[in-house]
Amino acid sequence: MLSHLMKIFKALLYENSKTNMSYRVPKKIVLIAASTGGPGQIEKIIKALPKLNDTSIVIAQHMVVGFMDSFAKRLNEDPTNDIFVANDKTYLESSAIYVCSGSTRVSRDSNGIVFDKKDSNINSFNPDINYVFNSFLPFTKEIEILSVILTGIGADGIEACKALQEKGSSCLTESQESAIVDGMPSRARKEIKDIKVLDIKEIIEAIREFCS
């Protein structure tokens, strides 16, 4: 009986210690948006990254519900940096990579920056890029943010990247020649003032330089 109570007590202590953990907020964050044609481009970027130091990466890639875990697993085949699916109550840790799905946003509590994730039929996309990226707007004064718009159909993410740029963040997008589908990049080039337009190799180098 006593040993059983001790086990329960230790388990409660462990859960309490997890609740009271604090997570260091990174100095830099890269936000990557992509839709059709994006997984291959993102894979190139992840494989080219150095070991992250005080920089985190958040990926919003439109994908069918149920495929996000396998996408993250595929990216995780490169052991250089840790890659996680941003589930509900996942804390954003410095020097890690997160893949978003559903209606995902970040907020801050006493322990750090935390993801809030819900499966939603309201938003048109999985994930909704504008919803993810807009949630980083309150952090632009303390965190250096680079947003990147890759290949894809439509205009998801454009509104949020404009807002981030207005707050002082940098924004890159693919050139017409580089993008597999030039929908999102085309809208970004037209609607985001002074956006940097690069091919995928140049984007990789710009992200590597930002992360160094």
N, C-alpha and C positions, 0 to 999 in steps of 0.2 A: 504493500500500500504506500509506504513512504517513498520507495523508489519511483513508483508511478507518479506521485505528486511532484517529485523532483523533476521528472521528465517534462511534466506540464509547465512547471515554473521556468525551466530552461527555455522551452519553446516560446513562452510568453516574453521572456527577456530578449530572445532573438528577434521576434517580430517587432518588439518595441525599439530595438536598436536599429532595425531597418527603417522604421517610421521616422526616427530622429536623425537619420543620416543626412549630411549636407553634400551637395554636388557643386563642384566648382563651375562657375559660368565661364565659357570660353571667351577669349578676347576677340575671336573672329568666327563668323559663320558663313558658309557657302550654301545658298539656296538654289537648287537645280530643278527646273521645270521641263517636262517633256511629255509628248503624247506619241502619236504614230511614228514609228522608227526610232524611238528613244532608247529602248533597252540596250541595243548595241552601242550607241554613242555613250551612254552612261557607263557601260562596262569598260570602254576604252579609257574614260576619265578615271574610274576607280583603280584600274590596273596601273595607271601612270602616276598615281599619287605617291608622294613620299610618306614616311611615318608622320602622322599628324601630331603637331605639338601646339596645344592651346587653340586649336581650330576644330570646329565640328562641321559636318556636312549634312544637310537635310534634303532628301530627294522626294519630289512629287512627280511621279510618273503615272500617267493614266493607264489603268490596267483593269482587266476583268476581275471582279471580286473572287477571291479564292486563289489567285495566282501570285499574290504579293509575297507570301512566305517562300515560295519556290524561287521567286526572283531574288529575294534577299539571300537565300541559300546559295544561289549561283554566284552572286557578287561576293559572297563570303569565302569563295574558293581561293581568293587572293588573301593570304594571311597578314598582309602589311598592316591593315587597320580593322578594328572591330566594326561589324555591321549588324544593326538591329532593326527589327520592325518596330515602328513607334506605336506601341499599344497604349491603351488608356492607363494613365498613371505611370508611364515610363518617364524617367527623368533624363533630360538632355545632359549627357556628360561631356566634358571637354575631351577632344581628340577622338571622337567616335563618329560613325556614319549612321544615319537613320533613314529608313524607307517608310513613307506615309501611305495610309489608305483610309477610305471612308471620309467622314467629316472630322478632320484633325486640325487642332490648333494648339498653340502653346500659351501658357500663362506662368505666373511666378507665385510660389508660396515660400514659406520659411526655409525650405530645404533647397530650393533652386528653381530652375526652369523645368516645367513638367508638361508632357503632352496630354491633351484631352481628346480622346478618340471615340467617335460614335459611328455605328453603321447607319447611314441615312439614305432614304429614298428621295429626299427633297432636292439634294444637289445633283446636277446632271452628270458629274464626273466622279471617278474613283481614282485618286482623291480629287477634291476641288482645290485647284492650285491657288486661286485667289484667297480662299478661306485659310489655307495653310500659311501663305506668305504674309497676308495682312496681319496675322497674329504676331508677327515679329516687329511690327511698327513701333510698339512701345519700347523696344530695346535698342533702337538705332543710336541713341546717345552714348550707351555704354559698350556696345558691341559693334565692331566693324563688319558690315554685311556686304557680301557680293551676291547678286542674283544673276542667274544664267538661264536664258530661254533657249532651249534646243528645239529640234525638229518636232512637228506636230500639226494637226488640223485644228482650226478654230482660233480662239483668242483668250483661252483660259490662262490666267497669270499676268496678262498685260496690265490690267488695272492695278494689281498689287505692286508690280515692279515699278510702275509710274509713281505710286505713292511712296515706295521705298526710296526711289531716286530723289524725290522731292525732300525727303528727310536726310539726304546726304549720302545714301548708299550708292555703290557702283552697280552698273548693269551691263551685261554682255548678251549678245545673241548671235546665232549662226548666220553666215552669209547665204544667199540664195543658192550658190553653187555647192555649198557644204551640206545644207539641210536635206534630209531624205524627203521630207514633206515640208514645203515652205509656207505653211499657214501661220502658225504662231510666230516664227521669226519675221515673216513679212509684216504682220500687224505690229510687232515690236519695233521694227525699223521705221514704220510710218508714224507710230503714236508716241514713242518714248524719245523725248528730246535728247540729242547728243549720246545716244546709246552706242557702245562700241560694237562694231560688226566684224566678226572674225570667223575663219573656217574652224573645223573641229580640232585640228592640230594646234592652231593658235589659241583656241579656248582652253585646251589641256595645259598649254604652257602658262597661260594667264592664271589659271586656277592653281597650278603648282607654285607659281611665283607668289600668289596671294597667301598660300598656305605656309610659305617658308618664313 
